[in-house]
Amino acid sequence: MDIKQELKSLYDNRLLENENNIQEFEESLAKVLDYGSVSVIPDLCLVFDDDTEQFEVMFGLVHGIERLYKNNTEEGLSYIAKAIPQILNQAAEWVEILHYRILNHPEVRLVYRNVLSKQDPFIVDNIKDLLIEIKNEDPDMFSKSVDEVINNI
């Protein structure tokens, strides 16, 4: 399997505008996930696009990324953090979704705090701004978890 070709197929079909795009996207995603390496997470993050036609299909990418970092959480979250500045303009909604899911898991949230403490300040500032926005949108749900992540980084 040519992993680069499968990642390119995911990217090329990311808008999911027709059945052929959906089928190719799902087949390529399955192959990339079977590859099983967290090293593909940055490329997977580039696939997110807020203009996708099929939200449910694209949500499979979220689950896939989570599956990849399940056994190597710190490295996987580090790859996500590093990708955020690159994808924020095209995929702000998906970036938020990734962060909602991180915030909703106490163990993952604490690892993320540790990961962010080691990142470039530019990356940290981008993510802090995003997390504060999430906190302000729904303080009852996210105040405590956002504070857990951003305090002391």
C-alpha positions as MATLAB code, in Angstrom:
seq = 'MDIKQELKSLYDNRLLENENNIQEFEESLAKVLDYGSVSVIPDLCLVFDDDTEQFEVMFGLVHGIERLYKNNTEEGLSYIAKAIPQILNQAAEWVEILHYRILNHPEVRLVYRNVLSKQDPFIVDNIKDLLIEIKNEDPDMFSKSVDEVINNI';
ca = [
       0.000    0.000    0.000;
       1.212    3.474   -0.872;
       0.255    5.513    2.207;
       1.059    8.815    0.491;
      -1.361    7.959   -2.330;
      -4.105    7.077    0.160;
      -3.554   10.358    2.028;
      -3.702   12.235   -1.282;
      -6.958   10.465   -2.125;
      -8.416   11.528    1.214;
      -7.405   15.121    0.587;
      -8.663   15.112   -3.002;
     -12.059   13.735   -1.955;
     -12.469   15.765    1.270;
     -15.420   17.831    0.069;
     -17.428   14.625   -0.391;
     -19.524   16.097   -3.183;
     -20.751   12.837   -4.699;
     -21.020    9.102   -4.069;
     -17.719    8.391   -5.805;
     -15.903   10.894   -3.547;
     -17.518    9.345   -0.484;
     -16.578    5.805   -1.490;
     -12.981    6.724   -2.299;
     -12.698    8.736    0.919;
     -13.983    5.888    3.078;
     -11.777    3.289    1.358;
      -8.662    5.442    1.699;
      -9.449    6.280    5.322;
      -9.789    2.592    6.172;
      -6.410    1.844    4.568;
      -4.688    4.729    6.361;
      -6.170    3.686    9.701;
      -5.100    0.081    9.106;
      -1.588    1.430    8.561;
      -1.882    2.297   12.257;
       0.804    4.945   12.684;
       0.258    8.223   14.541;
       2.748    9.755   12.110;
      -0.082   10.224    9.575;
      -2.123   12.459   11.917;
      -0.758   15.749   10.496;
      -1.735   14.662    6.984;
      -5.144   13.524    8.227;
      -5.714   16.901    9.870;
      -5.086   18.595    6.521;
      -8.097   16.695    5.157;
     -10.546   18.538    7.419;
     -12.566   21.139    5.563;
     -15.579   23.062    6.810;
     -17.015   23.043    3.272;
     -17.490   19.276    3.208;
     -20.870   18.135    1.939;
     -21.110   15.097    4.229;
     -20.590   15.926    7.902;
     -21.250   12.351    9.052;
     -18.667   10.886    6.691;
     -16.063   13.462    7.688;
     -16.766   12.698   11.342;
     -15.241    9.292   10.623;
     -11.935   11.139   10.289;
     -12.306   12.425   13.863;
     -12.904    8.894   15.115;
      -9.996    7.626   13.038;
      -7.570   10.161   14.485;
      -8.741    9.272   17.988;
      -8.216    5.587   17.223;
      -4.684    6.279   16.027;
      -3.631    8.172   19.133;
      -5.404    5.917   21.617;
      -2.247    3.905   22.304;
       0.184    6.780   21.854;
      -1.761    9.736   23.191;
       1.077   12.168   23.797;
       2.616   11.812   20.346;
      -0.785   11.851   18.640;
      -1.923   14.997   20.453;
       1.403   16.634   19.666;
       0.792   16.015   15.975;
      -2.698   17.507   16.285;
      -1.399   20.599   18.092;
       1.260   21.190   15.444;
      -1.332   20.908   12.655;
      -3.794   23.417   14.145;
      -2.235   26.624   12.740;
      -2.176   25.055    9.260;
      -5.827   24.011    9.233;
      -7.567   26.670   11.310;
      -8.626   28.808    8.335;
     -10.124   25.962    6.308;
     -11.461   23.831    9.144;
     -12.251   25.937   12.220;
     -15.388   23.884   12.959;
     -13.475   20.594   12.798;
     -10.710   21.992   14.977;
     -13.366   22.873   17.549;
     -14.853   19.386   17.342;
     -11.426   17.805   17.898;
     -10.989   20.017   20.945;
     -14.468   19.308   22.343;
     -13.578   15.656   22.252;
     -10.208   16.225   23.913;
     -11.828   18.370   26.609;
     -14.463   15.723   27.332;
     -11.891   13.061   28.298;
     -10.059   13.817   31.575;
      -7.013   11.643   30.857;
      -6.618   12.956   27.317;
      -7.121   16.527   28.521;
      -4.238   16.222   31.010;
      -1.934   14.738   28.390;
      -2.893   17.607   26.065;
      -1.921   20.154   28.714;
       1.476   18.467   28.965;
       1.816   18.391   25.163;
       0.961   22.085   24.865;
       3.545   23.019   27.483;
       6.210   21.722   25.077;
       4.942   23.400   21.903;
       6.079   26.503   20.089;
       4.472   29.661   21.581;
       2.725   30.412   18.273;
       0.970   27.046   18.384;
       0.095   27.452   22.060;
      -1.362   30.932   21.479;
      -3.549   29.650   18.626;
      -4.859   26.788   20.726;
      -5.305   28.900   23.861;
      -7.417   31.379   21.885;
      -9.522   28.524   20.549;
      -9.979   26.981   23.988;
     -10.952   30.316   25.534;
     -13.504   30.759   22.753;
     -14.934   27.301   23.517;
     -15.050   28.169   27.211;
     -16.835   31.473   26.535;
     -19.392   29.822   24.246;
     -20.395   27.279   26.897;
     -18.891   28.126   30.288;
     -21.052   25.654   32.209;
     -19.818   22.773   30.122;
     -16.203   23.744   29.430;
     -14.866   26.240   32.026;
     -13.296   23.651   34.276;
     -11.841   21.500   31.511;
     -10.435   24.469   29.536;
      -8.878   25.887   32.691;
      -7.310   22.494   33.383;
      -5.636   22.576   29.997;
      -4.518   26.211   29.753;
      -3.503   26.956   33.339;
       0.261   26.797   33.785;
       1.156   26.511   30.101;
];
